[in-house]
């Protein structure tokens, strides 16, 4: 099994944290991983994306042309990365900030109101973790428990955010299960 993921949005949406949590979780489950961050010219408010590869085998390169999954957090990222997904891949779009009409049968498109769900939890900035929850419910390549452990580790320096991020993860996970 090899899963290639692109996480994309604007600086400040936690795109890099999303990639780190995915990569760390896969490492905890004994998988090989790579995480390749990329920032736009302006960090906060500019574009940001990262590429994550999760595999049962060693990874030759962290770079790739076509992803199995693309997680999009805003409109400009959708425009930039919508063609970076392989046939039959998963396109997860934050429908609170981007509009994606499924025009092709070659992709599975999930429009999830990630920012709206995060706002209802009390902190818009956890939309990235809601996205991880939706992704996890769909792909099931990492356990929910392992993902929660990784959130604790990545956010160890910001303990106040651990509990709400765990709730955000569960919110996304259960939303995806209800909206199959």
N, C-alpha and C positions, 0 to 999 in steps of 0.2 A: 504494500500500500504506500502510495506517495500522494500527498495532498499539497498543492501549491495555492497559496492564498495571497491576495493583494488587499490591504486595508488602506482606504484613502479618504481624505477629508481635508479640512483646513487646520492650520496650526492652532492648538488650544483645544481640539476635540479629543485628545487622548489617543491619537492614531498610533503613536509609537508604543504607548502603554498597552494598547490592544494587542499589538504584535508580540510584545514581550510576554504578556500573560499567556497567549496561545503557545509560544515557543517553550516557555518554562513548564507549562502543564504537560506538553508532549514529552519533554525531557524527564519529568517526574514519572512518566509512564514507560520509560525505557526506550523511547523512540529517538531517532536522529533528527536534529533540527538545524535550521539556519534562519537568521533574522537579518534582513538587509534594510536599514532605514534610508529614506530620501526626503530631504527638506526642500521647500521652495526658497526663493530668494528672501522673502520675508517670513520669519518663522511663525510668529503668532498672527493668524489671520491669512497667511499665505497658504499655498498648497503643501500637503505633507502626505507621504504614503510609505508603506513598508511592505516588503515581500517576506513571507514566511513559507518555509518548506518543512513539512513533517513527513518522515519516512521510516519504514521498517529497515531500510538499507542505508548505507552511507550516501551522503549527498555530494555530488561532484561539483556543483556550482549553486550559489545562493540566488543567482539571476535566472530569469526565465522570460519567455515571450508570452505564453498563454497560461492563465491560471485556471485551476479547477473551481475556485471560489473567488469572487470579488465582492468585498464589503464596502459599500459607498455611503459616506456620511453627508455629502452635500452635492448640489447641482454641478458645479465646475468639475468635481471629481468624476461624476457620472459621465460627463462629456469626454473627459480625458481617458477614462479607463473602460468604457463600455465595450470596446472592441478587443480588450485584453483577456478575454475569457474563452476557453475552449468550447467546442460544441458539447452540448448537454451539461454544461457547467451551471453553477449556482451563482446568481446575481442577487445579492441582498442589498436593498436600497432603503435608506432612511427617508421614508415618504413624507416626513415632517419638513424636510429641506430640499428634496429632489423629487421630480416627477418622472417615473419610468413606466411607459406603456409597453406591455409585452407585445412586441411586433413580430417576434420570431418564435417558432416552436423549437428552435435549437437550444434554447436556454430555459432554465427554471428561474423565474423571477419572483422574489418575495419582496413586496413593498410593506415595510413595517414602520409604524410611526414612532421611531426610536426616541427622538427628542421629546415628543409628547409624553411618551411613557415615562421617561426620565423626569420630566417636569412634575408629573403626578406623584413621583416618589419624593419630590422636594429638591432635586438638584439636577439641572439640565446637563451638567458635565458628565453624568454617568450614562449618557446615551451610548457611549462606546461599549460599556459593559453590558447594556441591554442587547446590543448587537451580538456580542459574544454568546450570550444566552440563546438568542434565536439561532445563530449558527450551530451551536452545540446540539440543540434539539433536532436540527435537520441532519447534521452529519454524524453525530455520535462517535467521534473518533477519540474523544477524551471524556473522562467521567466528570460529572458535576462536582463531586467531592474534590477531585484533583484540581479543578479550575478554581474552586474556593480557596484551596491551600495556596495556589499561585497568587491569587489576589492579595492574600495576607502578606506574602513575601514581597511582591512588587510594591505594595503600599505600606510596608513596615515603617517607613519614615513619616507616614501621614495616617496614623491610627484612626483619626476621626472619620476617614473615608472608607475604611474597611467594611463596616456594617452596611452602609448604603450601597456599596458596590456589590456586595453579596446579594442584597435584595434586588438590585438591578439585574444581576445575572439570572436569578430565579424568575424575575418578571419576564425577561426575554424568553427564557426557556419555556415557561408555561404558556406565554402568548403564542409561541410557535406551535406548541402541541394543540392548542385550541383552534388555531387557524390553518390547519393542514389543508 
